[in-house]
Amino acid sequence: MPDVIQRAVERLALHNTVARAVIILCASVLVYLLGLAWVVVAGRHRWRMTLRTVVRVLALGVLVALGSKVLTP
């Protein structure tokens, strides 16, 4: 089932530039919402997080942001 939806969205994005922009916007918003959800969950469990874990997560976030900038056309 997801393959059918994915193929339909891809076909729509290839043939309609407005739809492509909307799909990209929705995907980017979804990424930020997932990040926000992770921050909320991490905040609720902050008493169990060590400094080492926080540093690793921040480093990973920076690497992801840089990778995104480098790979974005």
C-alpha positions in Angstrom: 0.0 0.0 0.0 2.7 2.6 0.8 4.3 2.0 -2.5 1.1 2.9 -4.3 0.8 6.1 -2.4 4.5 7.0 -2.9 4.3 6.4 -6.6 1.2 8.5 -6.9 2.8 11.4 -5.0 5.9 11.1 -7.2 3.9 11.2 -10.4 2.0 14.2 -9.1 5.2 16.0 -8.2 6.7 15.3 -11.6 3.8 16.8 -13.5 2.8 19.7 -11.3 5.2 22.2 -9.9 2.8 23.6 -7.4 2.1 20.1 -6.0 5.8 19.5 -5.9 6.4 22.6 -3.8 3.5 21.6 -1.5 4.9 18.1 -1.1 8.4 19.4 -0.3 6.9 21.9 2.2 4.9 19.1 3.9 8.0 16.9 4.1 10.1 19.6 5.6 7.4 20.5 8.2 7.2 16.8 9.1 10.9 16.6 9.7 10.7 19.6 12.1 7.7 18.2 13.8 9.5 14.9 14.4 12.5 16.8 15.8 10.2 18.8 18.1 8.6 15.6 19.3 12.0 14.2 20.1 12.9 17.3 22.0 9.7 17.0 24.1 10.4 13.3 24.8 14.0 14.0 25.7 13.0 16.9 27.9 10.6 14.6 29.9 13.5 12.2 30.4 16.2 14.8 31.0 17.0 13.5 34.5 18.1 10.2 32.9 20.3 11.8 30.3 24.0 12.2 30.9 26.2 15.0 29.6 27.8 12.6 27.2 24.5 11.7 25.6 23.5 15.4 25.3 26.9 16.2 23.6 26.4 13.3 21.2 22.9 14.3 20.3 24.0 17.9 19.7 26.9 16.8 17.5 24.6 14.5 15.5 22.1 17.4 15.0 24.9 19.6 13.7 26.2 16.9 11.3 22.6 16.3 10.0 22.1 20.1 9.4 25.5 20.4 7.6 24.8 17.2 5.6 21.4 18.6 4.6 23.0 21.9 3.5 25.7 20.1 1.5 23.3 17.7 -0.2 20.5 20.2 -1.0 20.8 21.4 -4.6 
